[in-house]
Structures are given as C-alpha cells and as structure tokens.
C-alpha cells in the first residue's frame, strides 16, 4: 500500500516510483565484492518530488513487517545466525579466512 508523502522542502505531494532492493555492505580492498554480497540487500520504497526533485527512501512494508535480517547457516557448527556477521557468533568460524 502506497502512502501519501509530502515533500519536506516544497510541501508538494511526492510521486511513488517503485520498491527497489538497495545493496548493503561495501567493496573491500582485500576481498573485493565478497563482503558486499554477504551483506545482502534491503528493500526500500522510493518517492520523488515532481516540483523540486527531492528523492526520499522509506523502508518497504515487506521489510518492515518482517523485521528480521536474513539468516545463514554456519558450515562449521550448523547453527543459523544473522547474515551480516563476518564470523559465526557461536563457534567463531571466520568466513573470510
């Protein structure tokens, strides 16, 4: 469901563009894009102001209702944990070694 959003600059009603996935993480010097791929993506609703061109990002309702981070299974101990950890919080297995 799209919400009615007013531009904070010019108070014009903003137009809904789309829901898009925004890549989390960053490209590293040593490991390249691997940390970026492991971090996953966040879905965001994008709105734009037809008057002044301001762009706003809002947490998607799909993401907001879930309220959880993607899980991954540790290859060493088999337990599931949040995908954004570089090490398993249970057995300390390091994914980048």
Wavefront OBJ file of the C-alpha trace (Angstrom):
o trace
v 0.000 0.000 0.000
v 1.459 3.343 -1.043
v 1.355 6.177 1.421
v 0.768 9.854 0.735
v 4.076 11.658 1.306
v 4.574 15.421 1.378
v 7.921 16.864 0.277
v 9.752 18.418 3.230
v 11.152 21.219 1.022
v 8.196 22.454 -1.031
v 5.212 20.585 0.536
v 4.139 19.070 -2.812
v 2.741 15.535 -2.829
v 5.542 13.164 -3.801
v 5.138 10.509 -6.501
v 5.791 6.835 -5.814
v 8.471 5.423 -8.132
v 8.968 1.768 -7.134
v 10.183 -0.667 -4.497
v 13.843 -1.476 -5.157
v 16.497 -3.522 -3.380
v 19.419 -1.452 -2.134
v 22.704 -3.321 -1.746
v 24.145 -3.256 1.779
v 27.810 -3.606 2.642
v 30.796 -2.188 0.843
v 33.506 -3.236 -1.560
v 36.704 -4.023 0.299
v 40.300 -3.531 -0.774
v 41.405 -7.038 0.107
v 38.296 -9.155 -0.515
v 36.658 -7.101 -3.277
v 32.888 -7.557 -3.561
v 32.612 -10.597 -1.264
v 31.589 -8.605 1.873
v 29.093 -6.708 -0.286
v 27.483 -9.957 -1.486
v 27.334 -11.446 2.008
v 25.686 -8.317 3.474
v 22.566 -8.786 1.337
v 20.077 -6.118 0.302
v 17.301 -4.053 1.863
v 14.031 -3.313 0.075
v 13.078 0.374 0.016
v 10.110 2.343 -1.365
v 11.297 5.287 -3.489
v 9.364 8.562 -3.807
v 10.291 11.674 -5.790
v 9.037 15.261 -5.738
v 7.870 16.459 -9.181
v 8.407 20.057 -8.106
v 11.906 20.255 -6.602
v 13.373 16.829 -7.497
v 13.955 15.625 -3.910
v 14.141 11.826 -3.572
v 13.033 10.007 -0.409
v 13.659 6.378 0.565
v 11.372 4.576 3.010
v 11.647 1.117 4.464
v 9.443 -1.147 2.372
v 6.366 -2.561 4.044
v 7.627 -6.053 3.150
v 10.866 -5.387 5.047
v 9.146 -3.560 7.903
v 6.720 -6.396 8.532
v 9.463 -8.997 8.530
v 11.699 -7.027 10.908
v 14.483 -9.581 10.670
v 17.848 -9.876 8.993
v 18.445 -12.717 6.543
v 19.911 -15.811 8.177
v 22.787 -18.032 7.100
v 23.855 -21.454 8.309
v 27.403 -21.823 9.595
v 29.317 -24.536 7.679
v 31.346 -25.395 10.807
v 28.710 -25.803 13.547
v 25.464 -25.795 11.520
v 23.705 -23.106 13.588
v 21.806 -20.243 11.915
v 22.680 -16.606 12.610
v 22.267 -13.133 11.085
v 23.874 -12.906 7.658
v 25.687 -9.626 8.416
v 28.203 -11.170 10.852
v 31.717 -11.839 9.438
v 32.143 -14.680 11.981
v 29.760 -17.241 13.422
v 28.728 -15.915 16.871
v 28.536 -19.478 18.233
v 31.741 -21.221 17.103
v 33.658 -18.132 15.827
v 34.155 -19.651 12.346
v 35.617 -16.870 10.156
v 34.020 -16.674 6.688
v 36.877 -14.623 5.208
v 39.826 -16.860 6.066
l 1 2 3 4 5 6 7 8 9 10 11 12 13 14 15 16 17 18 19 20 21 22 23 24 25 26 27 28 29 30 31 32 33 34 35 36 37 38 39 40 41 42 43 44 45 46 47 48 49 50 51 52 53 54 55 56 57 58 59 60 61 62 63 64 65 66 67 68 69 70 71 72 73 74 75 76 77 78 79 80 81 82 83 84 85 86 87 88 89 90 91 92 93 94 95 96 97
